[in-house]
């Protein structure tokens, strides 16, 4: 798919979006498409409304050759030792690497329901401690950590994780607190991008974006509008979320116009159909936008949930034309 320096992830379907008796097969299909396309991995969401991401990760590993689950990890759901144990256990069973997507909050109402009222920036301080313990356990240390949020004493990890299976770390967010946390744990900082205006080079950064591309621009936009029709209920849900969220990236995207000049498109986000902006247009137009990110130093791209294998064929063509092949 992309070149050696570029990591391309897809996103796993959510259990709440599919009938129970169809979900297993849907995950299986999207996993195989992503694996066949040569993607690095697949993001698996975690929140109160969907099934456990670690169980989905195991399904993904069973059904693929090399695709790495990118598991969303939220501190309120499990102790850092449990996360490290999951990683080490999956490495022991499958001899495969996984990735961890460290999330500080996700949905604020989920946190409140779980009795967690920690403020936004403090959540990233907590996430930093959490991630540091996980890293040290997986590196084979016997960990003593006298943190503000977590304390462990002489804690080992058994079974040990092979050094070549050490997970990659990503962290979503656009706030100063999230970027400081990403730097502290050596995670790739993944942004939900605004229309690209800067020319300042970046390091260790990625973006979360959907792609709908076709040989013909008019066809691409027709596909986009067919895929994401107007949804009044979704628009109301989006408006409610904007009122209660303390997420910097959600507020930033929420303040932008739905459709701006060029391929950048926020209609799916504004209709609560997905959580990232889209790039829409003919192959060369979308590839030109991706090439701008590549030129600045972005090397990690997390695509939205593919509807069919054709989505990944189109993405492959976009990245090929962008010069990442």
C-alpha positions in Angstrom: 0.0 0.0 0.0 1.9 3.1 1.1 5.7 3.4 1.3 7.9 2.2 4.0 7.7 5.4 6.1 3.9 5.7 5.9 1.5 3.9 8.2 -2.0 3.5 7.1 -4.7 2.3 9.5 -8.4 1.6 8.8 -11.2 1.6 11.4 -13.2 -1.3 12.6 -17.0 -1.3 12.4 -18.8 -0.6 15.7 -21.1 -3.2 17.2 -23.9 -0.6 17.7 -24.1 0.0 13.9 -24.9 -3.6 12.9 -27.3 -6.3 13.9 -25.8 -8.8 16.4 -26.0 -11.7 14.0 -24.2 -9.8 11.3 -21.5 -8.1 13.2 -18.9 -10.9 13.4 -18.9 -11.3 9.7 -18.7 -7.6 9.1 -15.6 -7.3 11.3 -14.1 -10.3 9.5 -14.7 -8.8 6.1 -13.3 -5.4 6.9 -10.3 -7.0 8.6 -9.5 -9.1 5.5 -9.9 -6.1 3.2 -7.5 -4.1 5.3 -5.1 -7.0 5.5 -5.1 -7.6 1.8 -4.6 -3.9 1.1 -1.4 -4.0 3.2 -2.5 -1.7 5.9 -0.5 -1.4 9.1 -3.5 -1.9 11.3 -7.1 -1.2 12.2 -8.4 1.2 14.9 -10.9 -0.5 17.3 -13.0 2.0 19.3 -13.8 1.8 23.0 -16.7 3.5 24.7 -19.7 2.6 26.9 -22.0 1.8 23.9 -20.0 -0.9 22.1 -18.5 -4.3 22.8 -15.1 -4.8 24.4 -12.3 -3.8 22.0 -9.9 -6.5 23.3 -12.3 -9.3 22.2 -12.7 -7.6 18.8 -8.9 -7.4 18.6 -8.6 -11.1 19.1 -11.1 -11.7 16.3 -9.1 -9.5 14.0 -5.9 -11.4 14.8 -7.6 -14.7 14.1 -8.8 -13.6 10.7 -5.7 -11.8 9.3 -2.1 -12.5 8.4 -0.4 -9.3 9.6 -2.9 -6.6 10.4 -2.3 -5.1 13.8 -5.3 -4.1 16.0 -5.0 -0.5 17.2 -6.9 -0.9 20.4 -8.4 2.2 22.0 -7.3 2.2 25.7 -9.2 4.3 28.3 -7.9 4.4 31.9 -11.3 4.2 33.5 -11.9 0.8 32.0 -8.9 -1.1 33.3 -5.7 -0.9 35.4 -2.5 -0.4 33.4 -1.3 -3.8 34.5 -4.4 -5.4 32.8 -3.5 -3.6 29.5 0.1 -4.8 29.6 -1.2 -8.3 30.4 -3.5 -8.2 27.4 -0.7 -7.1 25.1 1.7 -9.7 26.5 -0.9 -12.4 26.3 -1.8 -11.7 22.7 1.9 -11.5 21.8 2.4 -14.9 23.5 -0.6 -16.5 21.6 -0.2 -15.0 18.1 3.4 -13.8 17.9 2.0 -10.6 16.5 2.4 -6.9 17.3 -0.5 -4.7 18.3 -0.8 -0.9 18.7 -2.4 1.1 21.5 -4.5 4.2 20.9 -4.4 6.0 24.3 -7.6 8.0 24.9 -8.1 10.4 27.8 -11.8 10.7 27.7 -13.8 9.9 24.6 -17.3 11.0 25.6 -17.6 13.0 28.7 -21.0 11.6 29.5 -19.4 8.1 29.6 -17.0 9.3 32.2 -19.7 10.9 34.3 -21.8 7.7 34.2 -18.7 5.8 35.5 -18.3 8.3 38.4 -15.2 9.9 36.9 -15.3 13.7 37.0 -11.6 14.4 36.4 -11.0 17.6 34.5 -9.7 17.6 30.9 -6.0 18.4 31.4 -5.8 16.2 34.5 -7.1 13.3 32.4 -4.0 13.6 30.2 -1.7 13.7 33.3 -3.4 10.5 34.4 -3.0 9.0 30.9 0.7 9.8 30.9 1.2 7.9 34.2 -0.9 5.1 32.9 1.0 4.8 29.7 4.4 5.0 31.3 3.6 2.0 33.6 2.4 0.0 30.6 5.6 0.8 28.6 7.8 -0.2 31.5 6.0 -3.4 32.2 6.2 -4.4 28.6 9.9 -3.5 28.4 10.5 -6.1 31.1 11.0 -3.8 34.1 10.0 -4.8 37.6 8.0 -1.6 38.0 7.8 0.6 41.1 5.9 3.8 40.3 4.8 6.3 43.0 2.5 8.4 40.8 -0.3 10.8 41.6 -2.9 8.5 40.0 -1.3 5.1 40.0 1.1 3.4 42.5 2.7 0.0 41.9 5.5 -1.7 43.9 8.0 -4.2 42.4 5.4 -5.2 39.7 6.7 -7.7 37.0 5.0 -8.7 33.8 4.5 -12.4 33.2 4.6 -13.7 30.5 7.2 -11.3 29.3 6.7 -9.6 25.9 9.3 -10.3 23.2 11.1 -7.0 22.5 10.2 -7.2 18.8 6.5 -7.2 19.7 6.6 -3.9 21.7 3.4 -2.0 20.7 3.3 1.2 18.9 1.4 4.1 20.7 -0.9 6.7 19.3 -2.8 9.4 21.1 -5.7 11.4 19.7 -6.2 15.0 20.5 -5.4 18.6 19.6 -5.0 20.3 22.9 -1.8 21.4 24.5 -2.4 18.8 27.2 -2.8 15.9 24.7 0.3 16.9 22.8 2.4 17.2 26.0 1.2 13.7 27.0 2.0 12.2 23.6 5.5 13.7 23.8 6.0 12.3 27.3 5.1 8.7 26.3 6.6 8.9 22.8 3.2 8.4 21.1 2.3 9.5 17.6 0.0 12.5 18.1 -3.1 11.9 15.9 -5.0 15.1 14.9 -8.5 15.5 13.5 -7.4 18.1 11.0 -8.8 21.4 10.0 -8.2 22.5 6.4 -4.5 22.5 5.9 -3.1 26.0 6.1 0.3 25.7 7.8 3.7 25.0 6.1 5.4 24.2 9.4 7.1 20.7 9.4 5.9 18.2 12.1 7.4 15.2 13.7 5.7 12.1 15.1 2.2 13.2 14.0 -0.7 11.6 12.2 -4.2 12.5 11.0 -7.6 10.8 11.2 -9.5 11.4 8.0 -12.0 9.7 5.6 -11.4 9.4 1.9 -13.9 9.2 -0.9 -12.1 9.4 -4.3 -12.9 8.5 -7.9 -11.4 9.1 -11.3 -14.2 11.7 -11.8 -14.8 14.4 -9.2 -18.5 14.6 -9.8 -18.9 10.9 -9.3 -16.9 11.1 -6.1 -19.1 13.8 -4.6 -22.3 11.9 -5.7 -20.9 8.9 -3.8 -20.2 11.0 -0.8 -23.7 12.5 -0.6 -25.3 9.0 -1.1 -23.2 7.6 1.7 -23.9 10.4 4.1 -27.4 11.7 3.5 -28.9 14.4 5.8 -29.8 13.0 9.2 -31.9 15.4 11.4 -31.6 13.1 14.4 -27.8 13.0 13.9 -27.7 16.8 13.6 -29.5 17.2 16.9 -27.1 14.6 18.5 -24.1 16.6 17.2 -25.5 19.8 18.6 -26.0 18.3 22.0 -22.5 16.8 22.0 -21.1 20.2 21.1 -22.8 21.7 24.2 -21.4 19.2 26.6 -18.0 18.2 25.2 -14.7 19.4 26.7 -12.8 18.0 23.7 -10.6 20.6 21.9 -10.8 18.8 18.6 -14.5 18.4 18.7 -15.1 22.0 19.5 -12.7 23.1 16.8 -14.3 21.0 14.0 -17.7 21.9 15.3 -17.0 25.6 14.7 -16.1 25.1 11.0 -18.4 25.3 8.0 -19.7 22.1 6.7 -18.2 22.4 3.2 -15.2 24.6 2.4 -13.5 25.2 -0.9 -11.5 22.1 -2.0 -11.8 18.5 -1.0 -12.2 19.1 2.8 -15.8 18.1 3.9 -17.4 18.0 7.4 -20.9 17.0 6.5 -20.6 13.5 8.0 -19.2 14.9 11.2 -22.0 17.5 11.5 -24.6 14.8 11.0 -23.0 12.6 13.7 -22.3 9.9 11.1 -18.6 9.7 11.9 -16.0 11.5 14.0 -13.5 12.8 11.4 -13.4 15.1 8.4 -13.4 13.7 4.9 -11.4 14.4 1.7 -13.6 14.1 -1.3 -12.9 14.5 -5.1 -11.0 13.0 -8.0 -7.9 11.0 -7.3 -5.5 13.8 -8.2 -7.2 16.4 -6.0 -7.4 14.1 -2.9 -3.8 12.9 -3.6 -2.7 16.5 -3.8 -4.1 17.1 -0.3 -2.5 14.0 1.1 0.8 14.9 -0.5 0.8 18.2 1.4 0.5 16.3 4.7 3.3 14.0 3.6 5.5 16.9 2.7 5.1 18.4 6.2 6.2 15.1 7.8 2.9 13.4 8.6 3.5 9.6 8.3 0.5 8.0 10.1 -3.0 8.1 8.6 -6.1 6.6 10.2 -8.9 6.2 7.7 -12.6 5.9 8.5 -14.6 2.6 8.4 -14.5 1.2 4.9 -17.9 0.4 3.4 -16.4 -2.0 0.9 -13.0 -3.2 -0.4 -13.4 -0.5 -3.1 -12.8 2.2 -0.5 -9.3 0.7 0.1 -8.6 0.4 -3.6 -9.4 4.1 -3.9 -7.2 4.9 -0.9 -4.4 2.9 -2.4 -4.6 4.9 -5.6 -4.7 8.2 -3.7 -1.6 7.4 -1.8 0.2 6.1 -4.9 -0.5 9.4 -6.6 0.5 11.3 -3.5 4.0 9.7 -3.8 3.8 7.4 -0.8 3.9 4.2 -2.8 
